[in-house]
Amino acid sequence: MLDRLFGNRTASRVLLYLRRYGEGYPSGIASTFGLGLRSVQLQLEKLEAEGIIASRMKGRTRVFSWNPSWPLLDELKGLLDRAFDYMDPEEIEKHYMQRTRPRRRGKPVDDQR
């Protein structure tokens, strides 16, 4: 849906991933969508060069997140939120509903999904 607007599929996937999770690292984003690592890295570099996102080191990993001082950030996030409204629920479940923290030890797995 947003591929043409942002130039390509990788760019739209990266932006949607960051909108859903707030931050991410290249190999995590690439593996979520089955994309090439280098293509994700290039998109992240382009977005960072434009000031849309910023990176920081977290241990030995470069983590990317939104640049809060980018002037159109609220509008971009609103557009991405609307894109989720029109997205296939199966795609949301597959790519945008991943666990972001470990399960508590001993907590039973809910198999009724």
Phi and psi restraints in degrees (range 20) as a CNS / XPLOR table:
assign (resid 1 and name C) (resid 2 and name N)
       (resid 2 and name CA) (resid 2 and name C) 1.0 -98.2 20.0 2
assign (resid 2 and name N) (resid 2 and name CA)
       (resid 2 and name C) (resid 3 and name N) 1.0 0.8 20.0 2
assign (resid 2 and name C) (resid 3 and name N)
       (resid 3 and name CA) (resid 3 and name C) 1.0 -57.5 20.0 2
assign (resid 3 and name N) (resid 3 and name CA)
       (resid 3 and name C) (resid 4 and name N) 1.0 -46.3 20.0 2
assign (resid 3 and name C) (resid 4 and name N)
       (resid 4 and name CA) (resid 4 and name C) 1.0 -69.3 20.0 2
assign (resid 4 and name N) (resid 4 and name CA)
       (resid 4 and name C) (resid 5 and name N) 1.0 -36.1 20.0 2
assign (resid 4 and name C) (resid 5 and name N)
       (resid 5 and name CA) (resid 5 and name C) 1.0 -64.0 20.0 2
assign (resid 5 and name N) (resid 5 and name CA)
       (resid 5 and name C) (resid 6 and name N) 1.0 -42.7 20.0 2
assign (resid 5 and name C) (resid 6 and name N)
       (resid 6 and name CA) (resid 6 and name C) 1.0 -94.6 20.0 2
assign (resid 6 and name N) (resid 6 and name CA)
       (resid 6 and name C) (resid 7 and name N) 1.0 -0.1 20.0 2
assign (resid 6 and name C) (resid 7 and name N)
       (resid 7 and name CA) (resid 7 and name C) 1.0 103.2 20.0 2
assign (resid 7 and name N) (resid 7 and name CA)
       (resid 7 and name C) (resid 8 and name N) 1.0 -32.9 20.0 2
assign (resid 7 and name C) (resid 8 and name N)
       (resid 8 and name CA) (resid 8 and name C) 1.0 -166.1 20.0 2
assign (resid 8 and name N) (resid 8 and name CA)
       (resid 8 and name C) (resid 9 and name N) 1.0 170.5 20.0 2
assign (resid 8 and name C) (resid 9 and name N)
       (resid 9 and name CA) (resid 9 and name C) 1.0 -66.7 20.0 2
assign (resid 9 and name N) (resid 9 and name CA)
       (resid 9 and name C) (resid 10 and name N) 1.0 -38.5 20.0 2
assign (resid 9 and name C) (resid 10 and name N)
       (resid 10 and name CA) (resid 10 and name C) 1.0 -62.1 20.0 2
assign (resid 10 and name N) (resid 10 and name CA)
       (resid 10 and name C) (resid 11 and name N) 1.0 -42.9 20.0 2
assign (resid 10 and name C) (resid 11 and name N)
       (resid 11 and name CA) (resid 11 and name C) 1.0 -62.1 20.0 2
assign (resid 11 and name N) (resid 11 and name CA)
       (resid 11 and name C) (resid 12 and name N) 1.0 -45.2 20.0 2
assign (resid 11 and name C) (resid 12 and name N)
       (resid 12 and name CA) (resid 12 and name C) 1.0 -66.7 20.0 2
assign (resid 12 and name N) (resid 12 and name CA)
       (resid 12 and name C) (resid 13 and name N) 1.0 -38.9 20.0 2
assign (resid 12 and name C) (resid 13 and name N)
       (resid 13 and name CA) (resid 13 and name C) 1.0 -64.1 20.0 2
assign (resid 13 and name N) (resid 13 and name CA)
       (resid 13 and name C) (resid 14 and name N) 1.0 -42.1 20.0 2
assign (resid 13 and name C) (resid 14 and name N)
       (resid 14 and name CA) (resid 14 and name C) 1.0 -61.3 20.0 2
assign (resid 14 and name N) (resid 14 and name CA)
       (resid 14 and name C) (resid 15 and name N) 1.0 -46.4 20.0 2
assign (resid 14 and name C) (resid 15 and name N)
       (resid 15 and name CA) (resid 15 and name C) 1.0 -65.0 20.0 2
assign (resid 15 and name N) (resid 15 and name CA)
       (resid 15 and name C) (resid 16 and name N) 1.0 -42.8 20.0 2
assign (resid 15 and name C) (resid 16 and name N)
       (resid 16 and name CA) (resid 16 and name C) 1.0 -64.5 20.0 2
assign (resid 16 and name N) (resid 16 and name CA)
       (resid 16 and name C) (resid 17 and name N) 1.0 -38.8 20.0 2
assign (resid 16 and name C) (resid 17 and name N)
       (resid 17 and name CA) (resid 17 and name C) 1.0 -61.3 20.0 2
assign (resid 17 and name N) (resid 17 and name CA)
       (resid 17 and name C) (resid 18 and name N) 1.0 -48.2 20.0 2
assign (resid 17 and name C) (resid 18 and name N)
       (resid 18 and name CA) (resid 18 and name C) 1.0 -64.1 20.0 2
assign (resid 18 and name N) (resid 18 and name CA)
       (resid 18 and name C) (resid 19 and name N) 1.0 -34.7 20.0 2
assign (resid 18 and name C) (resid 19 and name N)
       (resid 19 and name CA) (resid 19 and name C) 1.0 -66.0 20.0 2
assign (resid 19 and name N) (resid 19 and name CA)
       (resid 19 and name C) (resid 20 and name N) 1.0 -41.2 20.0 2
assign (resid 19 and name C) (resid 20 and name N)
       (resid 20 and name CA) (resid 20 and name C) 1.0 -73.8 20.0 2
assign (resid 20 and name N) (resid 20 and name CA)
       (resid 20 and name C) (resid 21 and name N) 1.0 -42.3 20.0 2
assign (resid 20 and name C) (resid 21 and name N)
       (resid 21 and name CA) (resid 21 and name C) 1.0 -104.5 20.0 2
assign (resid 21 and name N) (resid 21 and name CA)
       (resid 21 and name C) (resid 22 and name N) 1.0 -12.6 20.0 2
assign (resid 21 and name C) (resid 22 and name N)
       (resid 22 and name CA) (resid 22 and name C) 1.0 85.7 20.0 2
assign (resid 22 and name N) (resid 22 and name CA)
       (resid 22 and name C) (resid 23 and name N) 1.0 -32.2 20.0 2
assign (resid 22 and name C) (resid 23 and name N)
       (resid 23 and name CA) (resid 23 and name C) 1.0 -157.0 20.0 2
assign (resid 23 and name N) (resid 23 and name CA)
       (resid 23 and name C) (resid 24 and name N) 1.0 165.1 20.0 2
assign (resid 23 and name C) (resid 24 and name N)
       (resid 24 and name CA) (resid 24 and name C) 1.0 -170.8 20.0 2
assign (resid 24 and name N) (resid 24 and name CA)
       (resid 24 and name C) (resid 25 and name N) 1.0 165.9 20.0 2
assign (resid 24 and name C) (resid 25 and name N)
       (resid 25 and name CA) (resid 25 and name C) 1.0 -121.2 20.0 2
assign (resid 25 and name N) (resid 25 and name CA)
       (resid 25 and name C) (resid 26 and name N) 1.0 153.3 20.0 2
assign (resid 25 and name C) (resid 26 and name N)
       (resid 26 and name CA) (resid 26 and name C) 1.0 -53.2 20.0 2
assign (resid 26 and name N) (resid 26 and name CA)
       (resid 26 and name C) (resid 27 and name N) 1.0 -47.9 20.0 2
assign (resid 26 and name C) (resid 27 and name N)
       (resid 27 and name CA) (resid 27 and name C) 1.0 -69.3 20.0 2
assign (resid 27 and name N) (resid 27 and name CA)
       (resid 27 and name C) (resid 28 and name N) 1.0 -30.9 20.0 2
assign (resid 27 and name C) (resid 28 and name N)
       (resid 28 and name CA) (resid 28 and name C) 1.0 -67.8 20.0 2
assign (resid 28 and name N) (resid 28 and name CA)
       (resid 28 and name C) (resid 29 and name N) 1.0 -41.7 20.0 2
assign (resid 28 and name C) (resid 29 and name N)
       (resid 29 and name CA) (resid 29 and name C) 1.0 -66.2 20.0 2
assign (resid 29 and name N) (resid 29 and name CA)
       (resid 29 and name C) (resid 30 and name N) 1.0 -45.8 20.0 2
assign (resid 29 and name C) (resid 30 and name N)
       (resid 30 and name CA) (resid 30 and name C) 1.0 -60.3 20.0 2
assign (resid 30 and name N) (resid 30 and name CA)
       (resid 30 and name C) (resid 31 and name N) 1.0 -44.0 20.0 2
assign (resid 30 and name C) (resid 31 and name N)
       (resid 31 and name CA) (resid 31 and name C) 1.0 -70.7 20.0 2
assign (resid 31 and name N) (resid 31 and name CA)
       (resid 31 and name C) (resid 32 and name N) 1.0 -30.5 20.0 2
assign (resid 31 and name C) (resid 32 and name N)
       (resid 32 and name CA) (resid 32 and name C) 1.0 -60.0 20.0 2
assign (resid 32 and name N) (resid 32 and name CA)
       (resid 32 and name C) (resid 33 and name N) 1.0 -39.8 20.0 2
assign (resid 32 and name C) (resid 33 and name N)
       (resid 33 and name CA) (resid 33 and name C) 1.0 -106.1 20.0 2
assign (resid 33 and name N) (resid 33 and name CA)
       (resid 33 and name C) (resid 34 and name N) 1.0 -2.9 20.0 2
assign (resid 33 and name C) (resid 34 and name N)
       (resid 34 and name CA) (resid 34 and name C) 1.0 69.8 20.0 2
assign (resid 34 and name N) (resid 34 and name CA)
       (resid 34 and name C) (resid 35 and name N) 1.0 33.1 20.0 2
assign (resid 34 and name C) (resid 35 and name N)
       (resid 35 and name CA) (resid 35 and name C) 1.0 -96.6 20.0 2
assign (resid 35 and name N) (resid 35 and name CA)
       (resid 35 and name C) (resid 36 and name N) 1.0 163.2 20.0 2
assign (resid 35 and name C) (resid 36 and name N)
       (resid 36 and name CA) (resid 36 and name C) 1.0 -71.7 20.0 2
assign (resid 36 and name N) (resid 36 and name CA)
       (resid 36 and name C) (resid 37 and name N) 1.0 138.8 20.0 2
assign (resid 36 and name C) (resid 37 and name N)
       (resid 37 and name CA) (resid 37 and name C) 1.0 -59.6 20.0 2
assign (resid 37 and name N) (resid 37 and name CA)
       (resid 37 and name C) (resid 38 and name N) 1.0 -43.8 20.0 2
assign (resid 37 and name C) (resid 38 and name N)
       (resid 38 and name CA) (resid 38 and name C) 1.0 -63.1 20.0 2
assign (resid 38 and name N) (resid 38 and name CA)
       (resid 38 and name C) (resid 39 and name N) 1.0 -38.7 20.0 2
assign (resid 38 and name C) (resid 39 and name N)
       (resid 39 and name CA) (resid 39 and name C) 1.0 -65.6 20.0 2
assign (resid 39 and name N) (resid 39 and name CA)
       (resid 39 and name C) (resid 40 and name N) 1.0 -37.9 20.0 2
assign (resid 39 and name C) (resid 40 and name N)
       (resid 40 and name CA) (resid 40 and name C) 1.0 -67.3 20.0 2
assign (resid 40 and name N) (resid 40 and name CA)
       (resid 40 and name C) (resid 41 and name N) 1.0 -42.9 20.0 2
assign (resid 40 and name C) (resid 41 and name N)
       (resid 41 and name CA) (resid 41 and name C) 1.0 -59.8 20.0 2
assign (resid 41 and name N) (resid 41 and name CA)
       (resid 41 and name C) (resid 42 and name N) 1.0 -42.9 20.0 2
assign (resid 41 and name C) (resid 42 and name N)
       (resid 42 and name CA) (resid 42 and name C) 1.0 -62.3 20.0 2
assign (resid 42 and name N) (resid 42 and name CA)
       (resid 42 and name C) (resid 43 and name N) 1.0 -42.4 20.0 2
assign (resid 42 and name C) (resid 43 and name N)
       (resid 43 and name CA) (resid 43 and name C) 1.0 -64.7 20.0 2
assign (resid 43 and name N) (resid 43 and name CA)
       (resid 43 and name C) (resid 44 and name N) 1.0 -42.5 20.0 2
assign (resid 43 and name C) (resid 44 and name N)
       (resid 44 and name CA) (resid 44 and name C) 1.0 -62.8 20.0 2
assign (resid 44 and name N) (resid 44 and name CA)
       (resid 44 and name C) (resid 45 and name N) 1.0 -40.6 20.0 2
assign (resid 44 and name C) (resid 45 and name N)
       (resid 45 and name CA) (resid 45 and name C) 1.0 -63.0 20.0 2
assign (resid 45 and name N) (resid 45 and name CA)
       (resid 45 and name C) (resid 46 and name N) 1.0 -42.3 20.0 2
assign (resid 45 and name C) (resid 46 and name N)
       (resid 46 and name CA) (resid 46 and name C) 1.0 -63.6 20.0 2
assign (resid 46 and name N) (resid 46 and name CA)
       (resid 46 and name C) (resid 47 and name N) 1.0 -45.5 20.0 2
assign (resid 46 and name C) (resid 47 and name N)
       (resid 47 and name CA) (resid 47 and name C) 1.0 -64.6 20.0 2
assign (resid 47 and name N) (resid 47 and name CA)
       (resid 47 and name C) (resid 48 and name N) 1.0 -36.4 20.0 2
assign (resid 47 and name C) (resid 48 and name N)
       (resid 48 and name CA) (resid 48 and name C) 1.0 -70.1 20.0 2
assign (resid 48 and name N) (resid 48 and name CA)
       (resid 48 and name C) (resid 49 and name N) 1.0 -39.4 20.0 2
assign (resid 48 and name C) (resid 49 and name N)
       (resid 49 and name CA) (resid 49 and name C) 1.0 -62.4 20.0 2
assign (resid 49 and name N) (resid 49 and name CA)
       (resid 49 and name C) (resid 50 and name N) 1.0 -32.1 20.0 2
assign (resid 49 and name C) (resid 50 and name N)
       (resid 50 and name CA) (resid 50 and name C) 1.0 -82.1 20.0 2
assign (resid 50 and name N) (resid 50 and name CA)
       (resid 50 and name C) (resid 51 and name N) 1.0 -7.7 20.0 2
assign (resid 50 and name C) (resid 51 and name N)
       (resid 51 and name CA) (resid 51 and name C) 1.0 86.8 20.0 2
assign (resid 51 and name N) (resid 51 and name CA)
       (resid 51 and name C) (resid 52 and name N) 1.0 6.4 20.0 2
assign (resid 51 and name C) (resid 52 and name N)
       (resid 52 and name CA) (resid 52 and name C) 1.0 -74.4 20.0 2
assign (resid 52 and name N) (resid 52 and name CA)
       (resid 52 and name C) (resid 53 and name N) 1.0 -39.6 20.0 2
assign (resid 52 and name C) (resid 53 and name N)
       (resid 53 and name CA) (resid 53 and name C) 1.0 -124.6 20.0 2
assign (resid 53 and name N) (resid 53 and name CA)
       (resid 53 and name C) (resid 54 and name N) 1.0 166.6 20.0 2
assign (resid 53 and name C) (resid 54 and name N)
       (resid 54 and name CA) (resid 54 and name C) 1.0 -134.5 20.0 2
assign (resid 54 and name N) (resid 54 and name CA)
       (resid 54 and name C) (resid 55 and name N) 1.0 157.1 20.0 2
assign (resid 54 and name C) (resid 55 and name N)
       (resid 55 and name CA) (resid 55 and name C) 1.0 -123.5 20.0 2
assign (resid 55 and name N) (resid 55 and name CA)
       (resid 55 and name C) (resid 56 and name N) 1.0 158.8 20.0 2
assign (resid 55 and name C) (resid 56 and name N)
       (resid 56 and name CA) (resid 56 and name C) 1.0 -149.6 20.0 2
assign (resid 56 and name N) (resid 56 and name CA)
       (resid 56 and name C) (resid 57 and name N) 1.0 158.1 20.0 2
assign (resid 56 and name C) (resid 57 and name N)
       (resid 57 and name CA) (resid 57 and name C) 1.0 -88.7 20.0 2
assign (resid 57 and name N) (resid 57 and name CA)
       (resid 57 and name C) (resid 58 and name N) 1.0 133.5 20.0 2
assign (resid 57 and name C) (resid 58 and name N)
       (resid 58 and name CA) (resid 58 and name C) 1.0 -124.3 20.0 2
assign (resid 58 and name N) (resid 58 and name CA)
       (resid 58 and name C) (resid 59 and name N) 1.0 94.0 20.0 2
assign (resid 58 and name C) (resid 59 and name N)
       (resid 59 and name CA) (resid 59 and name C) 1.0 70.0 20.0 2
assign (resid 59 and name N) (resid 59 and name CA)
       (resid 59 and name C) (resid 60 and name N) 1.0 -122.6 20.0 2
assign (resid 59 and name C) (resid 60 and name N)
       (resid 60 and name CA) (resid 60 and name C) 1.0 -102.3 20.0 2
assign (resid 60 and name N) (resid 60 and name CA)
       (resid 60 and name C) (resid 61 and name N) 1.0 9.5 20.0 2
assign (resid 60 and name C) (resid 61 and name N)
       (resid 61 and name CA) (resid 61 and name C) 1.0 -110.2 20.0 2
assign (resid 61 and name N) (resid 61 and name CA)
       (resid 61 and name C) (resid 62 and name N) 1.0 133.9 20.0 2
assign (resid 61 and name C) (resid 62 and name N)
       (resid 62 and name CA) (resid 62 and name C) 1.0 -86.4 20.0 2
assign (resid 62 and name N) (resid 62 and name CA)
       (resid 62 and name C) (resid 63 and name N) 1.0 121.0 20.0 2
assign (resid 62 and name C) (resid 63 and name N)
       (resid 63 and name CA) (resid 63 and name C) 1.0 -108.9 20.0 2
assign (resid 63 and name N) (resid 63 and name CA)
       (resid 63 and name C) (resid 64 and name N) 1.0 134.7 20.0 2
assign (resid 63 and name C) (resid 64 and name N)
       (resid 64 and name CA) (resid 64 and name C) 1.0 -108.2 20.0 2
assign (resid 64 and name N) (resid 64 and name CA)
       (resid 64 and name C) (resid 65 and name N) 1.0 140.4 20.0 2
assign (resid 64 and name C) (resid 65 and name N)
       (resid 65 and name CA) (resid 65 and name C) 1.0 -148.5 20.0 2
assign (resid 65 and name N) (resid 65 and name CA)
       (resid 65 and name C) (resid 66 and name N) 1.0 173.7 20.0 2
assign (resid 65 and name C) (resid 66 and name N)
       (resid 66 and name CA) (resid 66 and name C) 1.0 -65.0 20.0 2
assign (resid 66 and name N) (resid 66 and name CA)
       (resid 66 and name C) (resid 67 and name N) 1.0 145.5 20.0 2
assign (resid 66 and name C) (resid 67 and name N)
       (resid 67 and name CA) (resid 67 and name C) 1.0 -91.0 20.0 2
assign (resid 67 and name N) (resid 67 and name CA)
       (resid 67 and name C) (resid 68 and name N) 1.0 106.7 20.0 2
assign (resid 67 and name C) (resid 68 and name N)
       (resid 68 and name CA) (resid 68 and name C) 1.0 -64.3 20.0 2
assign (resid 68 and name N) (resid 68 and name CA)
       (resid 68 and name C) (resid 69 and name N) 1.0 -15.9 20.0 2
assign (resid 68 and name C) (resid 69 and name N)
       (resid 69 and name CA) (resid 69 and name C) 1.0 -92.9 20.0 2
assign (resid 69 and name N) (resid 69 and name CA)
       (resid 69 and name C) (resid 70 and name N) 1.0 0.6 20.0 2
assign (resid 69 and name C) (resid 70 and name N)
       (resid 70 and name CA) (resid 70 and name C) 1.0 -69.7 20.0 2
assign (resid 70 and name N) (resid 70 and name CA)
       (resid 70 and name C) (resid 71 and name N) 1.0 126.8 20.0 2
assign (resid 70 and name C) (resid 71 and name N)
       (resid 71 and name CA) (resid 71 and name C) 1.0 -63.8 20.0 2
assign (resid 71 and name N) (resid 71 and name CA)
       (resid 71 and name C) (resid 72 and name N) 1.0 -26.0 20.0 2
assign (resid 71 and name C) (resid 72 and name N)
       (resid 72 and name CA) (resid 72 and name C) 1.0 -105.6 20.0 2
assign (resid 72 and name N) (resid 72 and name CA)
       (resid 72 and name C) (resid 73 and name N) 1.0 19.8 20.0 2
assign (resid 72 and name C) (resid 73 and name N)
       (resid 73 and name CA) (resid 73 and name C) 1.0 -61.0 20.0 2
assign (resid 73 and name N) (resid 73 and name CA)
       (resid 73 and name C) (resid 74 and name N) 1.0 -45.5 20.0 2
assign (resid 73 and name C) (resid 74 and name N)
       (resid 74 and name CA) (resid 74 and name C) 1.0 -61.9 20.0 2
assign (resid 74 and name N) (resid 74 and name CA)
       (resid 74 and name C) (resid 75 and name N) 1.0 -39.7 20.0 2
assign (resid 74 and name C) (resid 75 and name N)
       (resid 75 and name CA) (resid 75 and name C) 1.0 -67.3 20.0 2
assign (resid 75 and name N) (resid 75 and name CA)
       (resid 75 and name C) (resid 76 and name N) 1.0 -41.8 20.0 2
assign (resid 75 and name C) (resid 76 and name N)
       (resid 76 and name CA) (resid 76 and name C) 1.0 -63.8 20.0 2
assign (resid 76 and name N) (resid 76 and name CA)
       (resid 76 and name C) (resid 77 and name N) 1.0 -44.2 20.0 2
assign (resid 76 and name C) (resid 77 and name N)
       (resid 77 and name CA) (resid 77 and name C) 1.0 -62.9 20.0 2
assign (resid 77 and name N) (resid 77 and name CA)
       (resid 77 and name C) (resid 78 and name N) 1.0 -38.1 20.0 2
assign (resid 77 and name C) (resid 78 and name N)
       (resid 78 and name CA) (resid 78 and name C) 1.0 -63.3 20.0 2
assign (resid 78 and name N) (resid 78 and name CA)
       (resid 78 and name C) (resid 79 and name N) 1.0 -42.2 20.0 2
assign (resid 78 and name C) (resid 79 and name N)
       (resid 79 and name CA) (resid 79 and name C) 1.0 -62.2 20.0 2
assign (resid 79 and name N) (resid 79 and name CA)
       (resid 79 and name C) (resid 80 and name N) 1.0 -44.0 20.0 2
assign (resid 79 and name C) (resid 80 and name N)
       (resid 80 and name CA) (resid 80 and name C) 1.0 -66.0 20.0 2
assign (resid 80 and name N) (resid 80 and name CA)
       (resid 80 and name C) (resid 81 and name N) 1.0 -37.4 20.0 2
assign (resid 80 and name C) (resid 81 and name N)
       (resid 81 and name CA) (resid 81 and name C) 1.0 -61.4 20.0 2
assign (resid 81 and name N) (resid 81 and name CA)
       (resid 81 and name C) (resid 82 and name N) 1.0 -42.4 20.0 2
assign (resid 81 and name C) (resid 82 and name N)
       (resid 82 and name CA) (resid 82 and name C) 1.0 -64.9 20.0 2
assign (resid 82 and name N) (resid 82 and name CA)
       (resid 82 and name C) (resid 83 and name N) 1.0 -34.9 20.0 2
assign (resid 82 and name C) (resid 83 and name N)
       (resid 83 and name CA) (resid 83 and name C) 1.0 -61.8 20.0 2
assign (resid 83 and name N) (resid 83 and name CA)
       (resid 83 and name C) (resid 84 and name N) 1.0 -37.4 20.0 2
assign (resid 83 and name C) (resid 84 and name N)
       (resid 84 and name CA) (resid 84 and name C) 1.0 -63.4 20.0 2
assign (resid 84 and name N) (resid 84 and name CA)
       (resid 84 and name C) (resid 85 and name N) 1.0 -32.0 20.0 2
assign (resid 84 and name C) (resid 85 and name N)
       (resid 85 and name CA) (resid 85 and name C) 1.0 -62.4 20.0 2
assign (resid 85 and name N) (resid 85 and name CA)
       (resid 85 and name C) (resid 86 and name N) 1.0 -29.1 20.0 2
assign (resid 85 and name C) (resid 86 and name N)
       (resid 86 and name CA) (resid 86 and name C) 1.0 -101.5 20.0 2
assign (resid 86 and name N) (resid 86 and name CA)
       (resid 86 and name C) (resid 87 and name N) 1.0 1.0 20.0 2
assign (resid 86 and name C) (resid 87 and name N)
       (resid 87 and name CA) (resid 87 and name C) 1.0 -82.1 20.0 2
assign (resid 87 and name N) (resid 87 and name CA)
       (resid 87 and name C) (resid 88 and name N) 1.0 148.1 20.0 2
assign (resid 87 and name C) (resid 88 and name N)
       (resid 88 and name CA) (resid 88 and name C) 1.0 -61.1 20.0 2
assign (resid 88 and name N) (resid 88 and name CA)
       (resid 88 and name C) (resid 89 and name N) 1.0 127.9 20.0 2
assign (resid 88 and name C) (resid 89 and name N)
       (resid 89 and name CA) (resid 89 and name C) 1.0 -55.5 20.0 2
assign (resid 89 and name N) (resid 89 and name CA)
       (resid 89 and name C) (resid 90 and name N) 1.0 -32.6 20.0 2
assign (resid 89 and name C) (resid 90 and name N)
       (resid 90 and name CA) (resid 90 and name C) 1.0 -66.4 20.0 2
assign (resid 90 and name N) (resid 90 and name CA)
       (resid 90 and name C) (resid 91 and name N) 1.0 -37.2 20.0 2
assign (resid 90 and name C) (resid 91 and name N)
       (resid 91 and name CA) (resid 91 and name C) 1.0 -67.5 20.0 2
assign (resid 91 and name N) (resid 91 and name CA)
       (resid 91 and name C) (resid 92 and name N) 1.0 -40.6 20.0 2
assign (resid 91 and name C) (resid 92 and name N)
       (resid 92 and name CA) (resid 92 and name C) 1.0 -61.3 20.0 2
assign (resid 92 and name N) (resid 92 and name CA)
       (resid 92 and name C) (resid 93 and name N) 1.0 -45.2 20.0 2
assign (resid 92 and name C) (resid 93 and name N)
       (resid 93 and name CA) (resid 93 and name C) 1.0 -61.6 20.0 2
assign (resid 93 and name N) (resid 93 and name CA)
       (resid 93 and name C) (resid 94 and name N) 1.0 -40.5 20.0 2
assign (resid 93 and name C) (resid 94 and name N)
       (resid 94 and name CA) (resid 94 and name C) 1.0 -72.7 20.0 2
assign (resid 94 and name N) (resid 94 and name CA)
       (resid 94 and name C) (resid 95 and name N) 1.0 -43.2 20.0 2
assign (resid 94 and name C) (resid 95 and name N)
       (resid 95 and name CA) (resid 95 and name C) 1.0 -107.2 20.0 2
assign (resid 95 and name N) (resid 95 and name CA)
       (resid 95 and name C) (resid 96 and name N) 1.0 -24.0 20.0 2
assign (resid 95 and name C) (resid 96 and name N)
       (resid 96 and name CA) (resid 96 and name C) 1.0 -121.1 20.0 2
assign (resid 96 and name N) (resid 96 and name CA)
       (resid 96 and name C) (resid 97 and name N) 1.0 14.7 20.0 2
assign (resid 96 and name C) (resid 97 and name N)
       (resid 97 and name CA) (resid 97 and name C) 1.0 -126.0 20.0 2
assign (resid 97 and name N) (resid 97 and name CA)
       (resid 97 and name C) (resid 98 and name N) 1.0 34.3 20.0 2
assign (resid 97 and name C) (resid 98 and name N)
       (resid 98 and name CA) (resid 98 and name C) 1.0 -78.4 20.0 2
assign (resid 98 and name N) (resid 98 and name CA)
       (resid 98 and name C) (resid 99 and name N) 1.0 151.8 20.0 2
assign (resid 98 and name C) (resid 99 and name N)
       (resid 99 and name CA) (resid 99 and name C) 1.0 -69.2 20.0 2
assign (resid 99 and name N) (resid 99 and name CA)
       (resid 99 and name C) (resid 100 and name N) 1.0 138.3 20.0 2
assign (resid 99 and name C) (resid 100 and name N)
       (resid 100 and name CA) (resid 100 and name C) 1.0 -110.3 20.0 2
assign (resid 100 and name N) (resid 100 and name CA)
       (resid 100 and name C) (resid 101 and name N) 1.0 -0.4 20.0 2
assign (resid 100 and name C) (resid 101 and name N)
       (resid 101 and name CA) (resid 101 and name C) 1.0 -145.0 20.0 2
assign (resid 101 and name N) (resid 101 and name CA)
       (resid 101 and name C) (resid 102 and name N) 1.0 158.1 20.0 2
assign (resid 101 and name C) (resid 102 and name N)
       (resid 102 and name CA) (resid 102 and name C) 1.0 -68.7 20.0 2
assign (resid 102 and name N) (resid 102 and name CA)
       (resid 102 and name C) (resid 103 and name N) 1.0 153.5 20.0 2
assign (resid 102 and name C) (resid 103 and name N)
       (resid 103 and name CA) (resid 103 and name C) 1.0 -73.0 20.0 2
assign (resid 103 and name N) (resid 103 and name CA)
       (resid 103 and name C) (resid 104 and name N) 1.0 141.2 20.0 2
assign (resid 103 and name C) (resid 104 and name N)
       (resid 104 and name CA) (resid 104 and name C) 1.0 -60.1 20.0 2
assign (resid 104 and name N) (resid 104 and name CA)
       (resid 104 and name C) (resid 105 and name N) 1.0 137.7 20.0 2
assign (resid 104 and name C) (resid 105 and name N)
       (resid 105 and name CA) (resid 105 and name C) 1.0 -58.8 20.0 2
assign (resid 105 and name N) (resid 105 and name CA)
       (resid 105 and name C) (resid 106 and name N) 1.0 130.7 20.0 2
assign (resid 105 and name C) (resid 106 and name N)
       (resid 106 and name CA) (resid 106 and name C) 1.0 85.7 20.0 2
assign (resid 106 and name N) (resid 106 and name CA)
       (resid 106 and name C) (resid 107 and name N) 1.0 -6.4 20.0 2
assign (resid 106 and name C) (resid 107 and name N)
       (resid 107 and name CA) (resid 107 and name C) 1.0 -73.6 20.0 2
assign (resid 107 and name N) (resid 107 and name CA)
       (resid 107 and name C) (resid 108 and name N) 1.0 129.1 20.0 2
assign (resid 107 and name C) (resid 108 and name N)
       (resid 108 and name CA) (resid 108 and name C) 1.0 -69.6 20.0 2
assign (resid 108 and name N) (resid 108 and name CA)
       (resid 108 and name C) (resid 109 and name N) 1.0 149.2 20.0 2
assign (resid 108 and name C) (resid 109 and name N)
       (resid 109 and name CA) (resid 109 and name C) 1.0 -82.5 20.0 2
assign (resid 109 and name N) (resid 109 and name CA)
       (resid 109 and name C) (resid 110 and name N) 1.0 129.8 20.0 2
assign (resid 109 and name C) (resid 110 and name N)
       (resid 110 and name CA) (resid 110 and name C) 1.0 -82.9 20.0 2
assign (resid 110 and name N) (resid 110 and name CA)
       (resid 110 and name C) (resid 111 and name N) 1.0 107.8 20.0 2
assign (resid 110 and name C) (resid 111 and name N)
       (resid 111 and name CA) (resid 111 and name C) 1.0 -92.1 20.0 2
assign (resid 111 and name N) (resid 111 and name CA)
       (resid 111 and name C) (resid 112 and name N) 1.0 8.7 20.0 2
assign (resid 111 and name C) (resid 112 and name N)
       (resid 112 and name CA) (resid 112 and name C) 1.0 -92.7 20.0 2
assign (resid 112 and name N) (resid 112 and name CA)
       (resid 112 and name C) (resid 113 and name N) 1.0 15.1 20.0 2
